[in-house]
Amino acid sequence: MSVLVYIGLGSNLNDPQQQIESALLALQAVAIDSTMTVSARYITQPVGPQDQPDFVNAVAGFHTHLSADELLDRLFEIEDAQQRQRGAEQWGPRTLDLDLLLYGDEMTSTDRLQIPHPRIHERAFVLQPLSDIAPELQIPGQGTVSGLLASCDLSGIRKQVKDV
């Protein structure tokens, strides 16, 4: 059995664009047939402490055979491989942040994992890229991505323009 999952990606240290690209390559290993749908990249202002660089954010969607807990373990492994430092500072700078946003239409709340991601409905830096790939996706218990995005402040988000 496979399930459609959505992963939020963010980075603001050590060449954030390359951190995102490396993470996407690593995520292909857990995607069935290495097939993923990936949003545009967005430059976003940090949540929390403002004395840090802007983030590059994206969202990837793919089917996987992994359980939610197995997928979470794999996300932590990818973060660790990219020198993610977990410290006491919440919302601080990081080389890579991978969030399991959605796992099918599952709703789960354990000490380790909350699905859907507990703040997905209020985070423009997640909803904007998610809207690129699944605007009418239903967030369990919240509404559609496009509906939730309509009530978000988008002033701190800009689409990244790739160099030609």
C-alpha positions in Angstrom: 0.0 0.0 0.0 1.2 3.5 -0.8 0.3 6.8 0.6 0.6 10.3 -0.7 2.7 12.5 1.6 3.7 16.2 1.5 7.0 17.4 3.0 7.9 21.0 3.8 11.5 21.9 3.2 13.3 24.9 4.6 16.9 26.2 4.9 18.7 29.4 5.7 22.3 28.4 6.3 25.2 27.0 4.2 23.9 27.7 0.7 20.1 27.2 1.3 19.3 26.6 -2.3 21.8 23.7 -2.5 20.6 22.3 0.9 17.0 22.1 -0.6 18.3 20.5 -3.8 20.3 17.9 -1.8 17.3 17.1 0.4 15.1 16.7 -2.7 17.6 14.1 -4.1 17.6 12.3 -0.8 13.8 12.3 -0.6 13.6 10.6 -4.0 15.0 7.5 -2.3 11.8 7.2 -0.3 9.4 8.1 -3.1 7.9 5.3 -5.1 9.7 5.2 -8.5 11.6 8.3 -7.4 8.7 10.3 -8.6 8.0 13.6 -6.9 6.0 16.8 -7.5 8.0 19.8 -6.3 6.9 23.4 -5.8 8.7 26.5 -6.8 11.2 27.8 -4.2 10.2 30.8 -2.1 12.3 33.3 -0.2 10.6 33.8 3.2 11.3 35.9 6.3 12.1 33.8 9.4 9.4 33.0 11.9 10.6 33.9 15.4 14.0 35.6 15.8 14.5 38.1 13.0 18.3 38.3 13.4 18.9 35.5 10.9 19.0 35.1 7.1 15.8 34.6 5.1 14.8 31.1 4.3 14.4 29.2 1.1 11.2 27.1 1.3 9.6 24.5 -0.9 7.1 21.6 -0.7 7.5 18.1 -2.2 4.7 15.6 -2.7 5.2 11.9 -3.4 3.8 8.4 -2.8 5.7 6.2 -0.3 5.4 2.7 1.2 6.9 3.9 4.5 4.8 4.3 7.6 4.5 7.8 9.1 7.0 7.0 11.8 9.4 5.4 9.3 9.2 8.5 7.1 9.8 10.8 10.1 12.9 8.7 10.9 14.1 9.1 7.3 13.5 12.9 7.4 15.6 13.1 10.6 18.4 11.1 8.9 18.4 13.5 5.9 18.5 16.5 8.2 21.4 14.9 10.2 23.3 14.1 7.0 23.1 17.8 6.1 24.5 18.9 9.5 21.2 20.0 11.1 21.9 21.2 14.6 19.1 20.8 17.0 19.5 23.2 19.9 17.5 25.0 22.5 16.5 27.9 20.2 13.2 27.3 18.6 12.8 28.7 15.1 16.5 29.5 14.9 18.7 29.3 11.8 19.2 25.8 10.3 20.9 24.1 7.4 17.7 22.0 6.8 14.3 21.6 8.2 12.1 18.8 6.9 8.5 18.7 8.1 6.0 15.9 7.5 3.0 18.1 6.6 0.5 15.5 5.5 0.4 11.7 5.4 -2.6 10.9 3.2 -5.7 12.0 5.0 -4.5 10.7 8.3 -5.0 12.7 11.5 -2.5 11.6 14.3 -1.3 13.2 17.5 1.4 11.5 19.5 4.3 12.7 21.6 6.5 12.3 18.5 4.3 13.2 15.6 1.3 15.4 14.7 -0.4 15.0 11.3 -1.4 17.2 9.7 1.5 19.5 10.9 0.0 21.5 13.8 0.7 24.9 12.3 0.2 24.1 8.6 -3.1 26.2 8.4 -1.4 29.4 9.5 2.0 29.2 7.7 2.1 31.1 4.4 5.7 29.8 3.8 4.2 26.2 3.7 0.8 27.0 2.1 2.2 29.1 -0.8 4.5 26.3 -2.1 1.9 23.6 -1.3 -0.6 25.7 -3.4 1.8 25.4 -6.4 1.4 21.6 -6.4 -2.0 20.9 -4.7 -4.2 24.0 -4.4 -7.4 22.1 -3.8 -5.9 19.6 -1.4 -8.0 19.2 1.7 -6.1 19.6 4.9 -7.9 17.3 7.3 -9.9 19.3 9.8 -8.8 22.7 8.3 -10.0 23.2 4.8 -8.4 23.5 1.3 -4.9 24.8 0.8 -6.2 27.6 -1.4 -8.9 28.6 1.2 -6.3 28.6 4.0 -3.8 30.5 1.9 -6.4 33.2 1.2 -6.4 34.2 4.9 -2.6 34.3 5.2 -0.3 37.4 5.1 1.9 36.8 2.0 3.9 40.0 2.4 7.1 38.2 3.6 7.1 35.7 0.7 8.6 36.1 -2.7 9.0 33.5 -5.4 12.6 32.7 -6.2 13.7 33.5 -9.7 16.3 31.1 -11.0 19.3 32.4 -12.8 19.1 31.7 -16.5 
